[in-house]
């Protein structure tokens, strides 16, 4: 890190698709390093939830933009954001250029002014390393086979008491992946300098140690 950057918060980008393990990994890294953590997917979910509460079945661009402009980080504490119906709407919202532009501000502000004056931040999302913080100090792209991710999501839902059919979850996940990877603005792809972490055959501990080893190798923290 250059001398002039010594007082800048360290930024670590953790990207990847749903149920790849990136959220669990990002939260654990943040706790270990003492960094502030932001699940940027919740920002899009908050906009999606606002549309659902307006009884909209599709992400209408005008309504979505209004919801994005009115967003507060306090909105991210709503437990309703975790619903699968919200996830689907959030994926639609994320494909709208105007909404993405409005929400970039919230994410970048978090990275330059972390809560509690934390020495670093970890942003967990789908385009952090490519679009939101392309100059991040370390970038990790977490992935797993879609079948593995669907199994994880079914298990997660069942543990929450929600009935889930594997075939339906798998199809929904494939459709969301296709939408996220093919959108014209900031598609979900690994940054050229990202560390690719495949968790298909890794448990949470193994994924954590591999990611921490990569961060340490970047000489950006005292990990």
Secondary structure, 3 states (H helix, E strand, C coil): CCHHHCCCCEEEEEEECCCCCHHHHHHHHHHHHCCEEEECHHHHHHHHHHHHCCCCCCCCHHHHHHHHHCCCHHHHHCHHHHCHHHHHHHHHHHCCHHHHHHHHHHHHHHHHCCHHHCCEEEEEECCHHHHHCCCCCEEEEEECCHHHHHHHHHHHHHHCCCCCCHHHHHHHHHHHHHHHHHCCCCCCCCCCCCEEEECCCCCHHHHHHHHHHHHHHCCCCCC
